[in-house]
Amino acid sequence: GRLEAVTQQMGYHPQYLDSFLKTQHYLMHMDGPLPFDCRHYIAIMAAARHQCRYLVNLHMLQFLRAGGDPQWLRGLDFIPPKLRNLNEINKILAHRPWLITKEHIEKLLKISEWSWSLAELVHAVVLLAHCHALASFVFGCGCEQDEGPGGRGSLKPLSPGNQCFCEATASNGCSQELLRINRKRSLDSCMELDSLRERVQRIHVETEDREETRLPQQDREEGEGQGGEGTEHRSDPSVGLSPLADTDGEVTGATNLACYMQDPDFGYQDFARRDEDQTQVFRVQDYSWEDHGFSLVNRLYSDIGHLLDEKFRMVDGLQSSAMAKRQGCEPSVFKRGIWNYIHCMFGIRYDDYDYAEVNQLLERMLKVYIKTVTCYPEKTNLEMFDRFWKQFKHSEKVHVNLLILEARMQAELLYALQAITQYMI
């Protein structure tokens, strides 16, 4: 249940890794408005939007370890309406965050018995943005492992070493308390795995038993109502029940990610400035992270603002002199070009920036790669990964993907927090 492949890649930039791990741990395991099992289920919903099996499988296991109901893993039809109501903003934030409005927020906060509190919604929004952006990193750095049919192997299996990420980062400033917690969790995970397998297998058996006794009657009713065609159209009751235990008792991963999302055809579309009468360009001068988003999120979900702010600052402070030199510019200019290009794809504009610089700084294949990883990461492929990387060292490749992760996350947060602010006003 650990982000080993991710943390090995981030290990090329240990100070950033330390900041990332603190944020990840706080979001998933520390005190907060949302129950622990719900946090992991929201992460599953977010990762499924980009077909990221790596994250879905990881959070499925953590969901069960947190005491989550295994029946929920059969799909969205089996979860409480309150969680299912997150579908709309999950879909919008993942693909077209500029479409989110205060009406979406109001709908979630005012649905009688299934209403969310403001604090719960802010926690959920941060989780969604975090996991969408992390899915981009997973695909961008080739961490999406071969997870069964349709899965891909790592694009580039490079890492600082094959040791546990706790050991890899111990000498690089990772907090000792976090290391202690993660080492303990690693030991606990080993001891829990056998019982976890038994629980999953037991649930699967119980489900099959219930279906065997219930379905004959259902088939007769459907057959009578549909001219005997009911059995042909009945769906397999085990589809989407994930993870399942195979014949050797091994826990296998998600078999059908479609069960965790609705409207799967909804995806990214180019932000069109010609439709300004319908979709306004988001101007950072009017609503920024520093002046508006930080204080709102920190007030409603204590301390998360500080952790996110540290992470944004950390990625901005990463050394990139060699990378920038190859592009013939200053490091800060190169990084700002990538950051602003990503925000531009989501309709976020900076009045003090000359966007002609983007075409001068970023070669075409680099732009294609950045757009793919940012907007539809599941389409990232080996050819794309290789073609523009030739002049970069591996640590520089990871650096670009960290910029994508953080710029994308901040873009989603800006739209969501602005909508929440408008609702509160």
N, C-alpha and C positions, 0 to 999 in steps of 0.2 A: 504493500500500500504506500510505497514511497516514490517520490518523483526522481528516481535515480538517473534516468537518461537526461532529464531536464537539468538537474543540478550538476551533472558532469559537464554538460555544455556550458552552463553559467559559471562553472568553476574557473573558466579562463579569465573571469573578471570577479575575483573573490569578494571585493567590497560590495559590489552589486548583489552577488549571491547572498551575502549576509542580510542585506536589506530585504531582498525578495523572500527569504525564508522566514524572517520575522513577520512580514505581512501575511504570508500564506498561513503561518501558524496562528496568528491572531484571528484571521478570518474564519478558520476552520475549527480551532480548538480552544480558544479563550472565551471568556464571558462576552455575551452579545445578545441582541434581541431575539435571534432565531435559535430554535432547538438544533442540536448537533446533527441529528439525522436529516432534518430538512435542508441544512446547509449543503450536505453532500448530494442530496437529490436535486437541488437547484443547480449544483455543479454538473450533474449528469445531463440535465435539460439543456444547459448552456453548451456543453461540449458536443452534444448530439446535433446541434444546429450546423456544426461543421464536420460531422461524421468523424469525430476524433475518438477512435476506439481506445487509444492510450489513456486519455483522461476519463472516459466513461467507465472503463473497466477498473481503473484505480479508485474512483469514487463509489462505484458499486460495492467494492470490498469494504471501503471505509464506512459507507452507509450501514452495512450489516454490522460492522464492529461497533458502531455507535448505537446499536439497538434498533435500527430501522426495520419496519415491517417488510419481509421479503416479498410479500404480494405486490408491493408498490413497483418492484422491479419488472413486473409483467407489462408495465406501460402506463401512460397517462390516464387511461380509463380506470385505473385501480388506485388512484391517489385522491386525497381530499380535494374538494372543489377549490379551497383557498389556494393550494399550491398550483392547481391546474389553471387558475385564473392568471398566473404569471406568464402563460404562453404568449400572449400578445406582445408584451414589452420585451420578452426574451427574443422573439422573432424580429421585432423592429430594431432593438439595440444591436443585434448580431449583424444585421444586413443593411438597414437604412435608418440609422439613429436620428436623422433629421426629421423623421416623421412623428416622433414621440411628442405628445402634447399634454397640457395640463388635464385634459379630459381623460386620457389614459390613467393618469395618477388618481384623479377623482374617482374613477370607476373602481379601482382597487381599494380605495380607502372608505368607500361608502356602500359596500355590498352586504348589508345587514350582518348576519351571523358569520359570514366568511370574509369580513373586512380585515384589512391589514392596518397596523398602526404605522405612523410615519417612520418610527425608528426601525421597525421590521422591514419596511419597504426600502429604506436606504441601505440596510444590510444586504438585502436581496439584490438590489441594483449593483452594489459594489461587487458582489459575488459573480453576478452575470457578466459584468464588464471584465473582471479579472479572468474568468474562465474563457470567454471569447478570445481575449488577447493572448492568453496562454496557449490556446489551440493554434493561433498563428505561429507562435514560437515553436511549438511541437512539430508542426509541419515544416516550418522554415528551416529548422536545424536538423531535420531528418530523425526526430525522436519517435515518430509514429512507427511502431514496430509491427512486424507481421503478426496480426492478431486473428488470423483465420482467413476464410474465403474473402477475397477482395482486399485484404490487407497488404501493406507494402513493407518491405524491409527498410532499414535505416538508409537514408540517402548517402550518408557519409559517416561511417562508424568510427569517428575520431573522438577521443576523450582524454582528459589529463591522466587517467588511470582507471583501473577497473575496481578500485576499492570503494567501500561504502562512502557516500558523499560526506558523512560526518567526519570520517578520517581525512578525506581529501581537503576539507576546508578547515580542519582544526587549527592549522598553523596560519590561517589567513584571516583571522579576526572574527570568525563566526562565534557568536556568544556561547560561552561555556554552558550556560543554563539550557540553551536551545539544543546543544549537542547532547547534554545529559538526557533531556526529554526524548530526543529522537533515538538515542541508543536504547533507552528503555522501551520505546515503542517498537523498535526492531526486534528486541527479545520477546516482547509481548506478542508481536505479530506471529512469530514462529510458533509460540505455544497455542495461540488462538486458531491457527490455520486448520488443524485437525478438527476442532469442534465446529469451526465455520463450515467446513466441507460437509460435516454430518448434518448441520442445520439446513444447508441448502438442499442436500439430497432428501432430507426428511420432508421439507416443504414441497419438493417436486413430486415425491411419492404421494403425499396427502392430496395434492392438487389433482393428480391423475385419478386417485381413488374417488374423489368427489365428482370429477367429470364423468367417470364410468357409471356412477349411480344416477347422475342427473341428466346426462345427455340422451339416453334412449327415449325418455319421456319428451324431452325437448324436440328430438328428431321427429317423433310421431306428430307433435303439434305443428311443427314447421311443414312436415310432409303433407298433412291434411290441408294446411293453409296455402300451400304452393304447388299442389298437384304432384306431391311426392318428390319434389326437387330439393327439399330442405337439407338433406344430408350432403348433397353436392356443394352447397353454398356455405355450409357451416365451416367456420375457420378453426384451425388447429388450436386447441386450448393452451398448448404449451408454447406457442409462438410468442416471443418477447419475454418469456420467463427467464431472466438472466441474473446472475450467472447460473449455469446448470452444472451438476456434478456428472462427469462421464463415468464410464464403467470402471475406471481405476480409482474413482473418488477424487480426481483432480478437479479443481474449480476452473471452469472454462469461462471465456469472456462473453460479452454481449453478442447475441446472434442477430439481433434485428434492431438497429438504432432508430428505425422509423417509428417504433412504438413509443419513443420518448419525445416526439414532436408532432405538431400539427402544421398543415400547409407547407410541406417539404419543398414545394416548388418556389416558395418565396425566397428570393436571394438579392444580392447586391445589384443595384442599377446605378449607372453613372449619375452623379449629382449634376442636374442640368440647371445652369444659371438662367437659361431662357425662360424658366418657369418661376421667376422670382415673385410673380404675383401670387403663386400658390406656396412655394417653398422659399423662404427668405434665406439668404446667405447668413451664416452665423458669424458675427463679428466679435472677435475676442476683446475688442475695446469695450464692448457692451456687457459681456459676461465672461470672466476669466476664472481659471482655477485659483490663482493667487488671491484675487480680490473678492471672489464670490463663492466658488465651489468648495474651497478648503474649509471655510468657517461653517458653512451649512452642514457638510458631511460630518465634521468634527463635533458639532453640537448635537446631532441626532444619533451618532454612533461613536461614542467616546473614544478618542485617541486614534481612530483609523485615519483621520485626516493627516496627522503627523507622520504616520507610517507611509501613507501614499506619497506625501510631499517629499519625504526622504528618498523614496524610490525614484520619483521623477528627477530630483536633483542629482541622485547618484548616477543615473544613466547619462545625464547631461554633462557630468564631470568626468566620464570615462575618457582615458587618453586615446586619441585617434590620429596622432601626428603623422604616422606613416601612411595611414589610409588617406588622409587629406592631401598629403604631399603628392601621392600618385594622381590625385585629381587636380593638382596644381592650385590649391587654395589653403586657407587657414582651417584648422580643425573645427573651430566654432562655426565657421561658414558652411562647411560640409555637413555637419550634424544638423544645423538649422535647416539646410536645404532638404534633407531627408524628412525631418519632423514636419516642416510646413507642407511638403508634398503629400504626406500621409493625411494631414488635417484637411488639405484642399480636396482630397478625394471624398471627404465626408462633409464638404460644404462649409468648412471653417476657414475663415480668412483673417489675415493680419494686415491692417492698413499700412503698416510701416515696412512691408516687405515687397521687394521687386520680384514677382514670380517668374520673370524672364531668367533669373538666376538658376532656377530648377533645371531648365533644359541645358544650361551651360555646365552645371556641376554634375548632373547625373546622366550617364550614357543610357542609351535606349534599353539595353537588356537589363540594366540595373533597375530602371523604372518599371519594366515589365515584371521583374521578380518582386519588387516591393509591392506593386499593386496586387499581384496574385496572392502573396502571403497575407496582405492586409485585408483584402476584400473577399477572396474565396480561397482560403488556405488549402482546402481539401483538393484543389486542382494543382498544387505544387508538384512538379515531377523532376526526375533526375536530370533530364536534359536542361531544363530551366535553371536548376541548381548549379550545374557545371558551367554553363556557357558564360555567365558573367563573373564567376568567382575567380577566374584565372589569375588576376593580379592581386588578390587578397590572401592574406594568411588566414588560417582557420579562426584564430581569435578575433580577427576583423570581421569575418562572416558572422560570428556570434554577436559581435557588437552591433552590426546592422540589424540583426533580428531582435536585439534588446530595444533598439530605437523603435522598431515597428511595434513591439509589444506595448511599450509605455505610451507612445503617441496614440495608438489605437485605443488603449484603455482610457486615456484622458479625454479623447474625443467622445466616447460613449458616455463618460461621466458628465461632461459638460452639457450634453443634450438632456440627459436624465435629470441632473440637478437643476438645470434651468427650468424644466417643466415642473419640478417639485416646488421651486421658488415661486413660479407663476401661480400654482395652485394655492400656495400659502398666502400670497398677496391677495 
